[in-house]
Amino acid sequence: MEKGIFAIQEHWASHHHFDFRLEKDGVLKSWALPRSFPIHEGEKRLAIAVDDHSLEYADFEGEIVEGYGKGKVALWDRGWYDEEKWGEEEILITVYGNKIKGKYALVKTKGNKYGKSNYNWLVIKRREERK
């Protein structure tokens, strides 16, 4: 089981959204969530795949003053995750952050209305095992 860092950044750009980032293969794989991050079991949120970012970006907070993503960025949560599965259409992880903890799935959807280079995904808060 692989481990990696994760970060969630709140981003006030042309549209307010959250950026979800997972360390994989030396970069941060990244998704933009137009709504908040799911925190309750069964909640689903649209996640749009965006360009990879460098690992250093996981700690970024501040103002992007020009170009793509112009606006304020605040670190909403950060921690590490265990990877259970990383496939082309499904990613299963358990996250350990300050605000969020637990099992999550990222599932690629069939439709894509956001452009040819981006893919639609859902971030889903998975059910925790009951003891």
Contacts in CASP RR format, 6 or more apart in sequence:
PFRMAT RR
TARGET T0000
AUTHOR 0000-0000-0000
METHOD contacts of the structure
MODEL  1
MEKGIFAIQEHWASHHHFDFRLEKDGVLKSWALPRSFPIHEGEKRLAIAV
DDHSLEYADFEGEIVEGYGKGKVALWDRGWYDEEKWGEEEILITVYGNKI
KGKYALVKTKGNKYGKSNYNWLVIKRREERK
1 82 0 8 1.000
1 83 0 8 1.000
1 84 0 8 1.000
2 82 0 8 1.000
2 83 0 8 1.000
2 86 0 8 1.000
3 80 0 8 1.000
3 81 0 8 1.000
3 82 0 8 1.000
3 83 0 8 1.000
4 22 0 8 1.000
4 23 0 8 1.000
4 24 0 8 1.000
4 80 0 8 1.000
4 81 0 8 1.000
4 83 0 8 1.000
5 22 0 8 1.000
5 23 0 8 1.000
5 55 0 8 1.000
5 58 0 8 1.000
5 78 0 8 1.000
5 79 0 8 1.000
5 80 0 8 1.000
5 81 0 8 1.000
6 20 0 8 1.000
6 21 0 8 1.000
6 22 0 8 1.000
6 23 0 8 1.000
6 58 0 8 1.000
6 78 0 8 1.000
6 79 0 8 1.000
6 80 0 8 1.000
6 81 0 8 1.000
6 93 0 8 1.000
6 95 0 8 1.000
6 97 0 8 1.000
7 19 0 8 1.000
7 20 0 8 1.000
7 21 0 8 1.000
7 28 0 8 1.000
7 57 0 8 1.000
7 58 0 8 1.000
7 59 0 8 1.000
7 75 0 8 1.000
7 77 0 8 1.000
7 78 0 8 1.000
7 79 0 8 1.000
8 18 0 8 1.000
8 19 0 8 1.000
8 20 0 8 1.000
8 21 0 8 1.000
8 37 0 8 1.000
8 75 0 8 1.000
8 76 0 8 1.000
8 77 0 8 1.000
8 78 0 8 1.000
8 99 0 8 1.000
8 100 0 8 1.000
9 18 0 8 1.000
9 19 0 8 1.000
9 21 0 8 1.000
9 60 0 8 1.000
9 61 0 8 1.000
9 73 0 8 1.000
9 74 0 8 1.000
9 75 0 8 1.000
9 76 0 8 1.000
10 16 0 8 1.000
10 18 0 8 1.000
10 73 0 8 1.000
10 74 0 8 1.000
10 76 0 8 1.000
11 17 0 8 1.000
11 18 0 8 1.000
11 19 0 8 1.000
11 32 0 8 1.000
11 69 0 8 1.000
11 71 0 8 1.000
11 72 0 8 1.000
11 73 0 8 1.000
11 74 0 8 1.000
12 71 0 8 1.000
12 72 0 8 1.000
12 73 0 8 1.000
13 64 0 8 1.000
13 69 0 8 1.000
13 70 0 8 1.000
13 71 0 8 1.000
14 69 0 8 1.000
14 70 0 8 1.000
15 34 0 8 1.000
17 32 0 8 1.000
17 33 0 8 1.000
17 34 0 8 1.000
17 35 0 8 1.000
18 32 0 8 1.000
18 33 0 8 1.000
18 35 0 8 1.000
18 36 0 8 1.000
18 37 0 8 1.000
18 76 0 8 1.000
19 30 0 8 1.000
19 31 0 8 1.000
19 32 0 8 1.000
19 33 0 8 1.000
19 50 0 8 1.000
19 73 0 8 1.000
20 30 0 8 1.000
20 31 0 8 1.000
20 32 0 8 1.000
20 33 0 8 1.000
20 37 0 8 1.000
20 47 0 8 1.000
20 123 0 8 1.000
21 28 0 8 1.000
21 29 0 8 1.000
21 30 0 8 1.000
21 31 0 8 1.000
21 53 0 8 1.000
21 57 0 8 1.000
21 58 0 8 1.000
22 28 0 8 1.000
22 29 0 8 1.000
22 30 0 8 1.000
22 81 0 8 1.000
22 91 0 8 1.000
22 93 0 8 1.000
23 29 0 8 1.000
23 55 0 8 1.000
23 58 0 8 1.000
24 83 0 8 1.000
24 86 0 8 1.000
26 55 0 8 1.000
27 52 0 8 1.000
27 53 0 8 1.000
27 54 0 8 1.000
27 55 0 8 1.000
28 52 0 8 1.000
28 53 0 8 1.000
28 54 0 8 1.000
28 55 0 8 1.000
28 57 0 8 1.000
28 58 0 8 1.000
29 49 0 8 1.000
29 52 0 8 1.000
30 49 0 8 1.000
30 50 0 8 1.000
30 51 0 8 1.000
30 52 0 8 1.000
30 53 0 8 1.000
31 47 0 8 1.000
31 48 0 8 1.000
31 49 0 8 1.000
31 50 0 8 1.000
31 106 0 8 1.000
31 121 0 8 1.000
31 123 0 8 1.000
32 47 0 8 1.000
32 48 0 8 1.000
32 50 0 8 1.000
33 45 0 8 1.000
33 46 0 8 1.000
33 47 0 8 1.000
33 48 0 8 1.000
33 123 0 8 1.000
34 46 0 8 1.000
34 48 0 8 1.000
35 45 0 8 1.000
35 46 0 8 1.000
36 45 0 8 1.000
37 45 0 8 1.000
37 76 0 8 1.000
37 77 0 8 1.000
37 100 0 8 1.000
37 123 0 8 1.000
38 44 0 8 1.000
38 45 0 8 1.000
38 104 0 8 1.000
38 123 0 8 1.000
38 124 0 8 1.000
38 125 0 8 1.000
39 99 0 8 1.000
39 100 0 8 1.000
39 125 0 8 1.000
40 125 0 8 1.000
41 125 0 8 1.000
41 126 0 8 1.000
41 127 0 8 1.000
41 128 0 8 1.000
42 124 0 8 1.000
42 125 0 8 1.000
42 126 0 8 1.000
42 127 0 8 1.000
43 124 0 8 1.000
43 125 0 8 1.000
44 122 0 8 1.000
44 123 0 8 1.000
44 124 0 8 1.000
45 122 0 8 1.000
45 123 0 8 1.000
46 120 0 8 1.000
46 121 0 8 1.000
46 122 0 8 1.000
47 106 0 8 1.000
47 120 0 8 1.000
47 121 0 8 1.000
47 122 0 8 1.000
47 123 0 8 1.000
48 114 0 8 1.000
48 118 0 8 1.000
48 119 0 8 1.000
48 120 0 8 1.000
48 121 0 8 1.000
49 118 0 8 1.000
49 119 0 8 1.000
49 120 0 8 1.000
49 121 0 8 1.000
50 118 0 8 1.000
58 78 0 8 1.000
59 75 0 8 1.000
59 78 0 8 1.000
60 73 0 8 1.000
60 75 0 8 1.000
61 73 0 8 1.000
61 74 0 8 1.000
61 75 0 8 1.000
62 72 0 8 1.000
62 73 0 8 1.000
62 74 0 8 1.000
63 71 0 8 1.000
63 72 0 8 1.000
63 73 0 8 1.000
64 70 0 8 1.000
64 71 0 8 1.000
64 72 0 8 1.000
64 73 0 8 1.000
65 71 0 8 1.000
76 99 0 8 1.000
77 97 0 8 1.000
77 98 0 8 1.000
77 99 0 8 1.000
77 100 0 8 1.000
78 97 0 8 1.000
78 98 0 8 1.000
79 95 0 8 1.000
79 96 0 8 1.000
79 97 0 8 1.000
79 98 0 8 1.000
80 95 0 8 1.000
80 96 0 8 1.000
80 97 0 8 1.000
81 93 0 8 1.000
81 94 0 8 1.000
81 95 0 8 1.000
81 96 0 8 1.000
82 93 0 8 1.000
82 94 0 8 1.000
82 96 0 8 1.000
83 91 0 8 1.000
83 92 0 8 1.000
83 93 0 8 1.000
84 92 0 8 1.000
84 93 0 8 1.000
84 94 0 8 1.000
85 91 0 8 1.000
85 92 0 8 1.000
88 108 0 8 1.000
89 107 0 8 1.000
89 108 0 8 1.000
90 105 0 8 1.000
90 106 0 8 1.000
90 107 0 8 1.000
90 108 0 8 1.000
91 105 0 8 1.000
91 106 0 8 1.000
91 107 0 8 1.000
92 103 0 8 1.000
92 104 0 8 1.000
92 105 0 8 1.000
92 126 0 8 1.000
93 103 0 8 1.000
93 104 0 8 1.000
93 105 0 8 1.000
93 106 0 8 1.000
94 102 0 8 1.000
94 103 0 8 1.000
94 104 0 8 1.000
95 101 0 8 1.000
95 102 0 8 1.000
95 104 0 8 1.000
96 102 0 8 1.000
102 125 0 8 1.000
102 126 0 8 1.000
102 128 0 8 1.000
103 125 0 8 1.000
103 126 0 8 1.000
103 127 0 8 1.000
103 128 0 8 1.000
104 123 0 8 1.000
104 124 0 8 1.000
104 125 0 8 1.000
104 126 0 8 1.000
105 122 0 8 1.000
105 123 0 8 1.000
105 124 0 8 1.000
105 126 0 8 1.000
106 121 0 8 1.000
106 122 0 8 1.000
106 123 0 8 1.000
106 124 0 8 1.000
107 121 0 8 1.000
107 122 0 8 1.000
107 124 0 8 1.000
108 119 0 8 1.000
108 120 0 8 1.000
108 121 0 8 1.000
109 119 0 8 1.000
109 120 0 8 1.000
109 121 0 8 1.000
109 122 0 8 1.000
111 120 0 8 1.000
112 118 0 8 1.000
112 119 0 8 1.000
112 120 0 8 1.000
113 120 0 8 1.000
114 120 0 8 1.000
END
